[in-house]
Structure formats: C-alpha cells, structure tokens
Amino acid sequence: MGDPLVAAAQLRASVGSSKRDEIKELLAAVNSGLHKKDSIYTAGSSEHKALLHAATIGHFQLGQYKSARSRAVELVELDPADRTSIELKVMVENAIDQDGKIGLAILGGVAAAAAAVALIWRR
C-alpha cells in the first residue's frame, strides 16, 4: 500500500479523476494511516489532519457521502477555525442534501407511476 502521506497527496491531486480503482487504493492507504495508533499519525497532528482531509476527499469522490461527512466532522472538530475544513464539510453536506432531494424526487415519481397504474387497473 505505501506511505499514507504520499497516498494522501496523490488522493488530493486526483480530484476530478474518474479512476475509481486508483482512488479506492489510495483511500485504503490513507485510512490505514488513520488507524495506526502508535505512529506520527496520532490525533491532532498535522499528519493526522492531512490524512483526514484526503480521506474526506476520497470518500466524496467515490460517492460515499456519509463516510465523507464523518471524516469532515472529525476534521472540523480538530480545528474549528480552519476555513478549508469548514468549507469541505459544507460541500459534503450540500452533496448529501442534493442526493437526498434526488432520491425523494425518484421516490415521488415511482409513487406517481404506481398510482397511475392502479387507476388504469381499476378501469
């Protein structure tokens, strides 16, 4: 897997990439660094923040919005005054809201189609 910090830099550089397998591999390396307890990646360190930031981006790119939000919340909790972290969290939350609205619209369309079919069958 390699060095988690190198993977984090590569993950941040991959924004906009459509290479999902590469993003997944980089994200796995970043997450491995976040799970190490006896390393330079301890909570609060600048390395830990870099990994959280990259993990948020990676999860977001893969459409894993709940995981992205979880990482973004951790990031903001570490440094509540960091504008970049706050903006990243807002971006993730906006995507979740938009995704939810699309889901509701699809659900509404399915319900309307089902109602129309039911009316046709009754005739």
All heavy atoms as an XYZ file, in Angstrom:
909
protein
N       0.806     -1.201      0.000
C       0.000      0.000      0.000
C       0.842      1.254      0.000
O       0.496      2.196     -0.641
C      -0.944      0.004      1.190
C      -2.288     -0.509      0.812
S      -3.568      0.054      1.854
C      -4.424     -1.477      1.959
N       1.863      1.346      0.732
C       2.718      2.517      0.697
C       2.462      3.485      1.831
O       1.646      3.254      2.709
N       3.193      4.582      1.752
C       3.147      5.626      2.768
C       1.797      6.350      2.719
O       1.416      6.881      1.674
C       4.284      6.609      2.515
C       4.394      7.674      3.571
O       3.351      8.180      4.037
O       5.525      8.017      3.934
N       1.087      6.408      3.848
C      -0.220      7.077      3.864
C      -0.165      8.559      3.481
O      -1.085      9.060      2.841
C      -0.684      6.907      5.313
C       0.008      5.685      5.782
C       1.347      5.706      5.110
N       0.910      9.255      3.834
C       1.003     10.674      3.485
C       1.205     10.871      1.986
O       0.667     11.813      1.397
C       2.125     11.359      4.270
C       1.819     11.613      5.740
C       3.035     12.206      6.440
C       0.617     12.515      5.906
N       1.966      9.982      1.360
C       2.141     10.043     -0.094
C       0.800      9.752     -0.764
O       0.399     10.440     -1.709
C       3.232      9.054     -0.570
C       3.271      8.964     -2.084
C       4.589      9.453     -0.013
N       0.100      8.747     -0.247
C      -1.221      8.412     -0.784
C      -2.177      9.585     -0.613
O      -2.987      9.865     -1.505
C      -1.768      7.158     -0.098
N      -2.078     10.293      0.518
C      -2.943     11.444      0.764
C      -2.689     12.536     -0.270
O      -3.629     13.115     -0.815
C      -2.719     11.981      2.179
N      -1.420     12.795     -0.545
C      -1.078     13.814     -1.549
C      -1.587     13.400     -2.928
O      -2.130     14.222     -3.678
C       0.431     14.028     -1.574
N      -1.437     12.127     -3.260
C      -1.913     11.638     -4.554
C      -3.437     11.693     -4.629
O      -3.997     12.000     -5.677
C      -1.419     10.217     -4.793
C       0.076     10.132     -5.009
C       0.580      8.698     -5.057
O      -0.022      7.793     -4.502
N       1.712      8.501     -5.720
N      -4.088     11.409     -3.523
C      -5.550     11.439     -3.485
C      -6.065     12.863     -3.680
O      -7.011     13.098     -4.434
C      -6.051     10.853     -2.166
C      -7.522     10.504     -2.062
C      -7.972      9.593     -3.190
C      -7.791      9.816     -0.740
N      -5.430     13.812     -3.014
C      -5.834     15.214     -3.194
C      -5.584     15.663     -4.636
O      -6.354     16.429     -5.190
C      -5.100     16.118     -2.204
C      -5.648     16.022     -0.791
C      -5.095     17.098      0.120
N      -3.655     17.081      0.228
C      -2.968     16.369      1.121
N      -3.607     15.619      1.994
N      -1.654     16.403      1.149
N      -4.518     15.160     -5.243
C      -4.204     15.516     -6.629
C      -5.154     14.853     -7.626
O      -5.257     15.293     -8.767
C      -2.762     15.129     -6.953
N      -5.846     13.816     -7.188
C      -6.724     13.073     -8.092
C      -8.130     13.648     -8.181
O      -8.994     13.048     -8.809
C      -6.808     11.607     -7.655
O      -7.624     11.476     -6.515
N      -8.367     14.796     -7.586
C      -9.700     15.401     -7.619
C     -10.130     15.542     -9.078
O      -9.398     16.045     -9.908
C      -9.715     16.777     -6.912
C     -11.012     17.515     -7.161
C      -9.478     16.597     -5.427
N     -11.312     15.044     -9.364
C     -11.832     15.089    -10.718
C     -11.499     13.851    -11.539
O     -11.984     13.693    -12.646
N     -10.688     12.971    -10.984
C     -10.320     11.751    -11.694
C     -11.493     10.781    -11.735
O     -12.305     10.717    -10.819
C      -9.133     11.075    -10.994
O      -8.881      9.802    -11.560
N     -11.558     10.016    -12.810
C     -12.608      9.001    -12.918
C     -12.051      7.600    -12.664
O     -12.735      6.615    -12.881
C     -13.252      9.074    -14.304
O     -12.276      8.840    -15.300
N     -10.822      7.513    -12.213
C     -10.175      6.223    -11.955
C     -10.547      5.732    -10.557
O      -9.791      5.868     -9.608
C      -8.659      6.355    -12.098
C      -8.224      6.777    -13.482
C      -6.727      6.944    -13.552
C      -6.300      7.387    -14.932
N      -4.862      7.636    -15.004
N     -11.735      5.146    -10.447
C     -12.277      4.722     -9.152
C     -11.379      3.703     -8.451
O     -11.221      3.765     -7.237
C     -13.684      4.170     -9.323
C     -14.686      5.247     -9.738
C     -16.084      4.711     -9.883
N     -16.652      4.188     -8.666
C     -17.222      4.913     -7.705
N     -17.292      6.212     -7.845
N     -17.733      4.336     -6.638
N     -10.809      2.768     -9.188
C      -9.956      1.755     -8.561
C      -8.726      2.391     -7.931
O      -8.315      2.013     -6.832
C      -9.535      0.686     -9.581
C     -10.689     -0.211     -9.985
O     -11.679     -0.289     -9.219
O     -10.617     -0.831    -11.059
N      -8.150      3.364     -8.611
C      -6.984      4.070     -8.072
C      -7.366      4.860     -6.821
O      -6.649      4.865     -5.824
C      -6.418      5.008     -9.136
C      -5.176      5.755     -8.686
C      -4.644      6.680     -9.771
O      -4.665      6.284    -10.955
O      -4.214      7.791     -9.416
N      -8.511      5.518     -6.872
C      -8.986      6.294     -5.724
C      -9.220      5.365     -4.530
O      -8.835      5.684     -3.404
C     -10.259      7.082     -6.083
C      -9.930      8.157     -7.118
C     -10.897      7.706     -4.846
C     -11.139      8.803     -7.760
N      -9.834      4.202     -4.779
C     -10.077      3.238     -3.700
C      -8.769      2.771     -3.072
O      -8.664      2.642     -1.850
C     -10.850      2.026     -4.229
C     -12.298      2.303     -4.510
C     -12.977      1.066     -5.076
C     -14.403      1.344     -5.466
N     -15.052      0.172     -6.079
N      -7.766      2.513     -3.901
C      -6.471      2.050     -3.398
C      -5.796      3.131     -2.554
O      -5.268      2.856     -1.472
C      -5.585      1.668     -4.585
C      -4.273      1.028     -4.193
C      -3.461      0.600     -5.402
O      -4.042      0.036     -6.346
O      -2.237      0.838     -5.379
N      -5.823      4.368     -3.043
C      -5.232      5.474     -2.294
C      -5.981      5.708     -0.992
O      -5.368      5.940      0.056
C      -5.224      6.746     -3.148
C      -4.304      6.738     -4.366
C      -4.581      7.949     -5.248
C      -2.841      6.688     -3.949
N      -7.302      5.622     -1.046
C      -8.114      5.813      0.153
C      -7.814      4.738      1.195
O      -7.741      5.031      2.391
C      -9.598      5.819     -0.207
C     -10.582      6.082      0.917
C     -10.302      7.413      1.608
C     -12.006      6.060      0.380
N      -7.602      3.507      0.750
C      -7.260      2.424      1.685
C      -5.939      2.716      2.381
O      -5.802      2.487      3.596
C      -7.188      1.091      0.936
N      -4.966      3.246      1.649
C      -3.670      3.588      2.251
C      -3.824      4.725      3.255
O      -3.237      4.697      4.342
C      -2.660      3.964      1.164
N      -4.639      5.716      2.905
C      -4.888      6.846      3.814
C      -5.579      6.352      5.079
O      -5.184      6.692      6.201
C      -5.731      7.935      3.099
C      -6.266      8.945      4.098
C      -4.899      8.619      2.029
N      -6.602      5.540      4.907
C      -7.327      5.013      6.069
C      -6.439      4.147      6.950
O      -6.604      4.128      8.170
C      -8.572      4.253      5.625
C      -9.701      5.186      5.247
O      -9.818      6.283      5.776
N     -10.519      4.762      4.303
N      -5.475      3.437      6.348
C      -4.563      2.627      7.168
C      -3.730      3.523      8.081
O      -3.464      3.168      9.222
C      -3.657      1.754      6.287
O      -2.626      2.519      5.695
N      -3.358      4.691      7.580
C      -2.619      5.646      8.409
C      -3.478      6.189      9.529
O      -3.004      6.412     10.648
N      -4.756      6.396      9.250
C      -5.667      6.904     10.279
C      -5.918      5.878     11.380
O      -6.261      6.245     12.495
C      -7.001      7.323      9.652
C      -6.962      8.610      8.844
C      -8.248      8.795      8.058
C      -6.716      9.806      9.746
N      -5.741      4.613     11.067
C      -5.984      3.559     12.055
C      -4.737      3.189     12.858
O      -4.831      2.423     13.807
C      -6.568      2.318     11.370
C      -7.962      2.542     10.881
N      -8.230      3.029      9.633
C      -9.155      2.398     11.492
C      -9.534      3.150      9.482
N     -10.120      2.780     10.595
N      -3.584      3.735     12.481
C      -2.361      3.453     13.234
C      -2.368      4.271     14.519
O      -2.511      5.481     14.495
C      -1.119      3.804     12.408
C      -0.904      2.885     11.229
C       0.342      3.282     10.479
C       0.548      2.359      9.294
N       1.743      2.712      8.537
N      -2.210      3.605     15.637
C      -2.276      4.295     16.931
C      -0.883      4.693     17.455
O      -0.753      5.608     18.236
C      -2.952      3.397     17.985
C      -4.365      3.010     17.609
C      -5.278      4.202     17.586
C      -6.694      3.767     17.264
N      -7.541      4.820     16.828
N       0.139      3.992     17.021
C       1.473      4.212     17.574
C       2.403      4.843     16.534
O       3.522      4.424     16.356
C       2.057      2.885     18.059
C       2.112      1.838     16.962
O       1.398      1.989     15.960
O       2.889      0.881     17.105
N       1.906      5.864     15.856
C       2.712      6.452     14.806
C       2.634      7.965     14.834
O       2.058      8.550     15.746
C       2.217      5.932     13.445
O       0.916      6.425     13.208
N       3.194      8.581     13.803
C       3.158     10.048     13.713
C       1.761     10.555     13.392
O       1.515     11.744     13.418
C       4.146     10.566     12.643
C       3.751     10.066     11.246
C       5.563     10.205     12.987
C       4.508     10.718     10.110
N       0.858      9.620     13.102
C      -0.487      9.999     12.683
C      -1.457     10.143     13.845
O      -2.664     10.058     13.665
C      -1.033      8.979     11.678
C      -0.083      8.705     10.542
C       0.457      7.441     10.360
C       0.291      9.717      9.675
C       1.333      7.192      9.322
C       1.167      9.478      8.643
C       1.679      8.218      8.467
O       2.560      7.982      7.449
N      -0.961     10.355     15.052
C      -1.847     10.457     16.212
C      -2.792     11.641     16.061
O      -2.464     12.638     15.412
C      -1.039     10.596     17.515
O      -0.182     11.734     17.395
C      -0.227      9.364     17.808
N      -3.953     11.520     16.663
C      -4.988     12.548     16.550
C      -4.445     13.917     16.908
O      -3.760     14.082     17.910
C      -6.168     12.189     17.439
N      -4.741     14.877     16.072
C      -4.324     16.251     16.325
C      -3.054     16.654     15.620
O      -2.794     17.842     15.459
N      -2.261     15.692     15.184
C      -1.024     16.048     14.490
C      -1.348     16.578     13.094
O      -2.424     16.337     12.547
C      -0.096     14.828     14.372
O      -0.643     13.871     13.467
N      -0.427     17.316     12.515
C      -0.664     17.847     11.167
C      -0.777     16.709     10.149
O      -1.530     16.808      9.181
C       0.450     18.814     10.764
O       1.704     18.164     10.764
N      -0.076     15.616     10.415
C      -0.169     14.452      9.537
C      -1.566     13.845      9.593
O      -2.142     13.466      8.586
C       0.881     13.396      9.908
C       2.302     13.798      9.632
C       2.938     14.639     10.736
O       2.256     14.909     11.763
O       4.097     15.038     10.560
N      -2.110     13.769     10.820
C      -3.455     13.231     11.008
C      -4.481     14.092     10.268
O      -5.374     13.581      9.596
C      -3.773     13.155     12.505
C      -5.078     12.517     12.824
N      -5.269     11.160     12.774
C      -6.273     13.055     13.190
C      -6.524     10.884     13.095
N      -7.151     12.009     13.357
N      -4.326     15.423     10.376
C      -5.229     16.334      9.674
C      -5.130     16.142      8.165
O      -6.144     16.144      7.467
C      -4.912     17.790     10.041
C      -5.488     18.224     11.362
C      -5.152     19.666     11.678
C      -5.750     20.596     10.668
N      -5.563     22.016     10.981
N      -3.912     15.964      7.658
C      -3.719     15.765      6.213
C      -4.411     14.487      5.758
O      -5.043     14.452      4.689
C      -2.234     15.712      5.880
N      -4.331     13.448      6.573
C      -4.987     12.181      6.228
C      -6.508     12.318      6.277
O      -7.216     11.797      5.407
C      -4.527     11.063      7.155
C      -3.046     10.650      7.050
C      -2.743      9.523      8.021
C      -2.671     10.264      5.632
N      -7.025     13.007      7.285
C      -8.472     13.221      7.380
C      -8.990     14.008      6.176
O     -10.036     13.693      5.614
C      -8.839     13.967      8.664
C      -8.871     13.156      9.946
C      -9.109     14.081     11.145
C      -9.951     12.094      9.888
N      -8.251     15.026      5.798
C      -8.638     15.848      4.654
C      -8.680     14.985      3.388
O      -9.652     15.025      2.628
C      -7.641     17.009      4.499
C      -8.048     18.015      3.490
N      -7.649     17.941      2.181
C      -8.841     19.111      3.586
C      -8.159     18.953      1.512
N      -8.893     19.684      2.343
N      -7.638     14.207      3.171
C      -7.578     13.351      1.983
C      -8.669     12.282      2.021
O      -9.279     11.973      0.993
C      -6.200     12.705      1.873
N      -8.930     11.719      3.200
C      -9.966     10.694      3.323
C     -11.339     11.290      3.002
O     -12.160     10.648      2.334
C      -9.968     10.096      4.728
N     -11.582     12.516      3.451
C     -12.846     13.186      3.144
C     -13.001     13.322      1.633
O     -14.054     12.998      1.072
C     -12.910     14.575      3.810
O     -12.730     14.427      5.223
C     -14.227     15.268      3.536
N     -11.956     13.767      0.981
C     -11.984     13.943     -0.473
C     -12.188     12.598     -1.172
O     -12.998     12.486     -2.103
C     -10.694     14.629     -0.963
C     -10.674     16.079     -0.483
C     -10.569     14.542     -2.480
C      -9.359     16.790     -0.696
N     -11.467     11.569     -0.733
C     -11.585     10.255     -1.355
C     -12.980      9.677     -1.237
O     -13.553      9.200     -2.224
N     -13.531      9.730     -0.041
C     -14.895      9.231      0.160
C     -15.890     10.030     -0.685
O     -16.800      9.462     -1.284
C     -15.302      9.292      1.630
C     -14.672      8.239      2.476
N     -14.882      6.895      2.290
C     -13.814      8.332      3.532
C     -14.194      6.198      3.184
N     -13.543      7.053      3.941
N     -15.688     11.328     -0.761
C     -16.572     12.186     -1.547
C     -16.512     11.794     -3.021
O     -17.543     11.664     -3.677
C     -16.180     13.657     -1.358
C     -17.106     14.609     -2.043
C     -18.276     15.018     -1.420
C     -16.822     15.108     -3.301
C     -19.146     15.896     -2.042
C     -17.687     15.984     -3.935
C     -18.848     16.383     -3.305
N     -15.300     11.612     -3.545
C     -15.139     11.248     -4.953
C     -15.820      9.921     -5.284
O     -16.292      9.731     -6.404
C     -13.660     11.139     -5.316
C     -12.967     12.469     -5.461
C     -11.536     12.279     -5.888
O     -10.673     12.028     -5.061
N     -11.289     12.397     -7.169
N     -15.852      9.022     -4.315
C     -16.470      7.719     -4.534
C     -17.979      7.736     -4.273
O     -18.646      6.714     -4.389
C     -15.790      6.666     -3.652
C     -14.330      6.374     -4.000
C     -13.711      5.448     -2.962
C     -14.200      5.775     -5.401
N     -18.504      8.892     -3.878
C     -19.932      8.997     -3.599
C     -20.312      8.429     -2.246
O     -21.486      8.204     -1.963
N     -19.324      8.226     -1.383
C     -19.554      7.698     -0.035
C     -19.735      8.891      0.908
O     -18.888      9.193      1.742
C     -18.369      6.818      0.391
C     -18.140      5.651     -0.539
C     -16.816      4.948     -0.289
O     -15.932      5.453      0.401
N     -16.661      3.774     -0.888
N     -20.882      9.553      0.756
C     -21.090     10.828      1.426
C     -21.153     10.719      2.940
O     -20.689     11.619      3.641
C     -22.342     11.517      0.889
C     -22.259     11.813     -0.593
C     -23.316     11.547     -1.434
C     -21.105     12.361     -1.142
C     -23.241     11.822     -2.797
C     -21.012     12.628     -2.497
C     -22.080     12.358     -3.317
O     -21.994     12.631     -4.657
N     -21.716      9.651      3.472
C     -21.786      9.516      4.932
C     -20.384      9.375      5.527
O     -20.081      9.972      6.555
C     -22.679      8.344      5.323
C     -24.138      8.628      5.068
C     -25.028      7.509      5.524
C     -26.476      7.844      5.209
N     -27.385      6.793      5.597
N     -19.537      8.593      4.875
C     -18.154      8.451      5.348
C     -17.402      9.767      5.187
O     -16.609     10.141      6.058
C     -17.437      7.345      4.572
O     -18.033      6.097      4.821
N     -17.664     10.461      4.079
C     -17.019     11.762      3.865
C     -17.430     12.748      4.949
O     -16.590     13.482      5.485
C     -17.377     12.303      2.482
N     -18.718     12.747      5.286
C     -19.188     13.659      6.331
C     -18.555     13.318      7.678
O     -18.145     14.204      8.417
C     -20.706     13.627      6.456
C     -21.178     14.549      7.584
C     -22.640     14.716      7.760
N     -23.425     13.559      7.423
C     -24.734     13.582      7.284
N     -25.406     14.689      7.435
N     -25.389     12.487      6.998
N     -18.458     12.045      7.977
C     -17.858     11.614      9.232
C     -16.418     12.114      9.352
O     -16.012     12.645     10.390
C     -17.911     10.091      9.313
O     -17.303      9.630     10.471
N     -15.661     11.967      8.276
C     -14.265     12.434      8.283
C     -14.205     13.958      8.355
O     -13.346     14.526      9.032
C     -13.516     11.924      7.051
C     -13.305     10.431      7.025
C     -12.507      9.964      8.210
N     -12.123      8.564      8.043
C     -11.570      7.841      8.982
N     -11.337      8.361     10.159
N     -11.247      6.590      8.762
N     -15.126     14.631      7.649
C     -15.140     16.094      7.660
C     -15.471     16.627      9.057
O     -14.889     17.617      9.503
C     -16.141     16.616      6.631
N     -16.391     15.959      9.729
C     -16.744     16.363     11.100
C     -15.522     16.212     12.011
O     -15.220     17.103     12.810
C     -17.941     15.545     11.628
C     -18.104     15.696     13.134
C     -19.217     15.958     10.908
N     -14.808     15.096     11.882
C     -13.579     14.897     12.673
C     -12.592     16.022     12.406
O     -11.956     16.538     13.331
C     -12.903     13.578     12.290
C     -13.482     12.340     12.895
C     -12.660     11.119     12.496
O     -11.534     10.961     13.032
O     -13.127     10.345     11.643
N     -12.463     16.386     11.141
C     -11.516     17.421     10.739
C     -11.867     18.764     11.353
O     -11.001     19.453     11.908
C     -11.524     17.513      9.206
C     -10.411     18.223      8.492
C      -9.049     17.682      8.892
C     -10.606     18.097      6.992
N     -13.144     19.127     11.316
C     -13.583     20.408     11.891
C     -13.442     20.390     13.412
O     -13.076     21.398     14.010
C     -15.026     20.739     11.453
C     -15.568     21.935     12.212
C     -15.082     20.990      9.952
N     -13.693     19.239     14.023
C     -13.547     19.149     15.482
C     -12.093     19.351     15.900
O     -11.838     19.906     16.974
C     -14.057     17.808     15.984
C     -15.579     17.716     15.981
C     -16.106     16.333     16.343
O     -15.305     15.381     16.475
O     -17.339     16.210     16.479
N     -11.148     18.927     15.077
C      -9.730     19.127     15.401
C      -9.342     20.594     15.370
O      -8.541     21.042     16.188
C      -8.835     18.368     14.410
C      -8.681     16.890     14.628
C      -7.841     16.285     13.500
C      -8.028     16.589     15.966
N      -9.895     21.329     14.396
C      -9.556     22.741     14.251
C     -10.785     23.501     13.761
O     -10.952     23.719     12.564
C      -8.393     22.899     13.272
C      -7.858     24.307     13.218
O      -8.388     25.192     13.922
O      -6.882     24.542     12.466
N     -11.660     23.899     14.703
C     -12.918     24.548     14.329
C     -12.755     25.873     13.567
O     -13.684     26.324     12.917
C     -13.606     24.802     15.669
C     -12.947     23.889     16.631
C     -11.550     23.683     16.139
N     -11.577     26.469     13.623
C     -11.363     27.751     12.945
C     -10.791     27.575     11.534
O     -10.650     28.559     10.801
C     -10.415     28.616     13.771
N     -10.483     26.351     11.141
C      -9.873     26.114      9.833
C     -10.928     26.229      8.733
O     -11.830     25.403      8.615
C      -9.214     24.733      9.799
C      -8.529     24.453      8.481
O      -8.079     25.407      7.823
O      -8.451     23.261      8.106
N     -10.806     27.283      7.929
C     -11.788     27.562      6.869
C     -11.875     26.452      5.835
O     -12.955     26.115      5.363
C     -11.426     28.876      6.161
C     -12.337     29.991      6.508
C     -11.925     31.251      5.777
N     -12.687     31.502      4.567
C     -13.910     31.998      4.556
N     -14.511     32.255      5.696
N     -14.540     32.231      3.434
N     -10.743     25.890      5.480
C     -10.728     24.828      4.474
C     -11.530     23.629      4.950
O     -12.313     23.053      4.191
C      -9.282     24.406      4.152
O      -8.552     25.554      3.730
C      -9.242     23.364      3.064
N     -11.351     23.265      6.207
C     -12.083     22.132      6.775
C     -13.588     22.417      6.816
O     -14.399     21.553      6.492
C     -11.585     21.827      8.185
O     -10.225     21.494      8.158
N     -13.927     23.628      7.205
C     -15.339     24.018      7.276
C     -15.965     23.985      5.884
O     -17.052     23.449      5.697
C     -15.491     25.404      7.925
C     -15.057     25.353      9.396
C     -16.910     25.931      7.794
C     -14.852     26.704     10.037
N     -15.264     24.527      4.900
C     -15.786     24.554      3.531
C     -15.930     23.137      2.970
O     -16.892     22.848      2.256
C     -14.881     25.398      2.636
C     -14.996     26.880      2.942
C     -13.971     27.734      2.213
O     -13.177     27.196      1.422
O     -13.973     28.956      2.452
N     -14.992     22.262      3.309
C     -15.065     20.878      2.865
C     -16.291     20.196      3.481
O     -17.042     19.492      2.794
C     -13.787     20.137      3.242
C     -13.604     18.726      2.720
C     -13.690     18.687      1.197
C     -12.259     18.171      3.177
N     -16.522     20.437      4.760
C     -17.688     19.857      5.440
C     -18.987     20.366      4.821
O     -19.925     19.598      4.581
C     -17.635     20.184      6.927
C     -18.788     19.601      7.731
C     -18.609     19.914      9.218
C     -19.792     19.495     10.024
N     -20.783     20.570     10.179
N     -19.060     21.652      4.533
C     -20.256     22.242      3.916
C     -20.482     21.630      2.529
O     -21.612     21.302      2.155
C     -20.133     23.780      3.842
C     -21.199     24.391      2.951
C     -20.198     24.384      5.241
N     -19.406     21.447      1.765
C     -19.518     20.853      0.438
C     -20.104     19.436      0.525
O     -21.001     19.077     -0.241
C     -18.144     20.802     -0.239
C     -18.177     20.225     -1.631
S     -16.528     20.076     -2.364
C     -15.916     18.628     -1.516
N     -19.621     18.660      1.481
C     -20.121     17.296      1.665
C     -21.591     17.328      2.075
O     -22.418     16.583      1.533
C     -19.272     16.528      2.710
C     -19.919     15.214      3.087
C     -17.857     16.304      2.188
N     -21.936     18.194      3.014
C     -23.322     18.276      3.471
C     -24.262     18.729      2.347
O     -25.387     18.245      2.238
C     -23.424     19.188      4.694
C     -22.820     18.528      5.916
C     -22.745     19.417      7.139
O     -22.895     20.654      7.000
O     -22.533     18.869      8.229
N     -23.792     19.636      1.490
C     -24.602     20.061      0.350
C     -24.834     18.893     -0.616
O     -25.928     18.747     -1.159
C     -23.944     21.229     -0.383
C     -24.052     22.526      0.383
O     -24.867     22.668      1.287
N     -23.209     23.482      0.037
N     -23.817     18.083     -0.823
C     -23.962     16.919     -1.707
C     -24.958     15.925     -1.121
O     -25.760     15.337     -1.847
C     -22.603     16.254     -1.928
N     -24.912     15.744      0.195
C     -25.853     14.832      0.856
C     -27.277     15.362      0.703
O     -28.197     14.604      0.384
C     -25.477     14.639      2.340
C     -24.191     13.825      2.445
C     -26.607     13.965      3.113
C     -23.586     13.777      3.832
N     -27.463     16.670      0.899
C     -28.789     17.275      0.739
C     -29.291     17.096     -0.690
O     -30.436     16.719     -0.912
C     -28.756     18.768      1.082
C     -28.611     19.027      2.564
O     -28.816     18.085      3.364
O     -28.283     20.173      2.934
N     -28.415     17.357     -1.655
C     -28.791     17.232     -3.065
C     -29.127     15.780     -3.401
O     -30.113     15.510     -4.086
C     -27.643     17.729     -3.960
C     -27.989     17.779     -5.417
C     -29.082     18.802     -5.732
O     -29.247     19.799     -5.041
N     -29.834     18.553     -6.778
N     -28.312     14.858     -2.903
C     -28.542     13.431     -3.138
C     -29.887     13.013     -2.550
O     -30.628     12.250     -3.161
C     -27.397     12.620     -2.509
C     -27.253     11.243     -3.106
O     -27.402     11.110     -4.331
O     -26.981     10.297     -2.337
N     -30.212     13.542     -1.376
C     -31.492     13.235     -0.731
C     -32.667     13.777     -1.525
O     -33.694     13.112     -1.666
N     -32.512     14.977     -2.080
C     -33.592     15.569     -2.889
C     -33.820     14.750     -4.155
O     -34.961     14.551     -4.568
C     -33.253     17.011     -3.238
C     -33.345     17.950     -2.057
C     -32.891     19.343     -2.415
C     -32.861     20.228     -1.171
N     -32.257     21.517     -1.450
N     -32.752     14.285     -4.765
C     -32.881     13.454     -5.963
C     -33.589     12.150     -5.610
O     -34.478     11.697     -6.326
C     -31.500     13.195     -6.597
C     -30.953     14.484     -7.203
C     -31.580     12.096     -7.659
C     -29.510     14.417     -7.633
N     -33.210     11.574     -4.482
C     -33.856     10.339     -4.030
C     -35.339     10.521     -3.787
O     -36.156      9.679     -4.164
N     -35.695     11.641     -3.169
C     -37.111     11.927     -2.924
C     -37.871     12.142     -4.230
O     -39.007     11.705     -4.379
C     -37.265     13.153     -2.023
C     -36.926     12.935     -0.549
C     -37.006     14.263      0.209
C     -37.854     11.910      0.069
N     -37.229     12.796     -5.188
C     -37.881     13.021     -6.482
C     -38.118     11.699     -7.197
O     -39.187     11.473     -7.776
C     -37.024     13.941     -7.350
N     -37.132     10.807     -7.134
C     -37.293      9.487     -7.752
C     -38.413      8.725     -7.061
O     -39.271      8.127     -7.707
C     -35.964      8.702     -7.719
C     -34.950      9.352     -8.656
C     -36.177      7.235     -8.073
C     -33.543      8.818     -8.526
N     -38.401      8.758     -5.741
C     -39.444      8.078     -4.970
C     -40.824      8.640     -5.297
O     -41.783      7.895     -5.472
C     -39.153      8.197     -3.472
C     -40.076      7.453     -2.524
C     -40.031      5.958     -2.808
C     -39.676      7.726     -1.084
N     -40.905      9.946     -5.420
C     -42.172     10.585     -5.785
C     -42.627     10.162     -7.172
O     -43.805      9.903     -7.400
N     -41.694     10.064     -8.106
C     -42.021      9.620     -9.462
C     -42.508      8.184     -9.487
O     -43.470      7.847    -10.197
N     -41.865      7.333     -8.705
C     -42.281      5.929     -8.621
C     -43.678      5.838     -8.016
O     -44.528      5.075     -8.496
C     -41.258      5.103     -7.802
C     -41.802      3.728     -7.474
C     -39.948      4.995     -8.557
N     -43.931      6.616     -6.980
C     -45.260      6.603     -6.342
C     -46.331      7.082     -7.317
O     -47.421      6.499     -7.386
C     -45.249      7.472     -5.085
N     -46.025      8.118     -8.083
C     -46.993      8.631     -9.059
C     -47.264      7.593    -10.143
O     -48.414      7.390    -10.554
C     -46.482      9.927     -9.680
N     -46.215      6.922    -10.604
C     -46.381      5.881    -11.625
C     -47.214      4.729    -11.079
O     -48.087      4.195    -11.777
C     -45.016      5.387    -12.095
N     -46.976      4.360     -9.830
C     -47.747      3.277     -9.212
C     -49.208      3.667     -9.085
O     -50.109      2.848     -9.332
C     -47.165      2.930     -7.842
N     -49.481      4.906     -8.733
C     -50.855      5.388     -8.622
C     -51.539      5.365     -9.985
O     -52.702      4.981    -10.103
C     -50.878      6.792     -8.018
N     -50.805      5.770    -11.021
C     -51.362      5.772    -12.381
C     -51.686      4.338    -12.820
O     -52.752      4.085    -13.404
C     -50.391      6.417    -13.349
N     -50.791      3.411    -12.547
C     -51.021      2.012    -12.896
C     -52.241      1.474    -12.148
O     -53.088      0.782    -12.706
C     -49.770      1.156    -12.624
C     -50.082     -0.336    -12.711
C     -48.656      1.523    -13.586
N     -52.363      1.832    -10.879
C     -53.503      1.384    -10.071
C     -54.809      1.914    -10.638
O     -55.810      1.195    -10.683
C     -53.333      1.823     -8.619
N     -54.812      3.169    -11.092
C     -56.017      3.748    -11.686
C     -56.384      3.035    -12.988
O     -57.559      2.788    -13.254
C     -55.817      5.246    -11.948
C     -55.875      6.136    -10.719
C     -55.501      7.569    -11.092
C     -57.269      6.117    -10.105
N     -55.388      2.731    -13.782
C     -55.640      2.023    -15.046
C     -56.213      0.643    -14.794
O     -57.149      0.205    -15.458
C     -54.336      1.956    -15.885
C     -53.955      3.358    -16.373
C     -54.492      0.997    -17.060
C     -52.586      3.455    -16.994
N     -55.690     -0.041    -13.816
C     -56.150     -1.392    -13.499
C     -57.576     -1.399    -12.971
O     -58.307     -2.359    -13.154
C     -55.210     -2.042    -12.473
C     -54.009     -2.625    -13.128
C     -52.919     -1.944    -13.572
C     -53.777     -3.980    -13.449
N     -52.015     -2.788    -14.135
C     -52.530     -4.083    -14.067
C     -54.506     -5.151    -13.270
C     -51.984     -5.270    -14.516
C     -53.951     -6.342    -13.719
C     -52.718     -6.403    -14.330
N     -57.991     -0.333    -12.311
C     -59.333     -0.258    -11.740
C     -60.402     -0.086    -12.827
O     -61.550     -0.406    -12.621
C     -59.449      0.886    -10.744
C     -58.776      0.553     -9.450
C     -59.063      1.629     -8.455
N     -58.456      1.263     -7.183
C     -58.393      2.058     -6.141
N     -58.932      3.261     -6.217
N     -57.837      1.673     -5.042
N     -60.013      0.454    -13.947
C     -60.982      0.719    -15.026
C     -61.334     -0.528    -15.668
O     -61.622     -1.360    -16.105
C     -60.386      1.668    -16.053
C     -60.251      3.055    -15.466
C     -59.725      3.984    -16.496
N     -59.555      5.292    -15.880
C     -59.179      6.325    -16.553
N     -58.927      6.245    -17.824
N     -59.059      7.476    -15.958
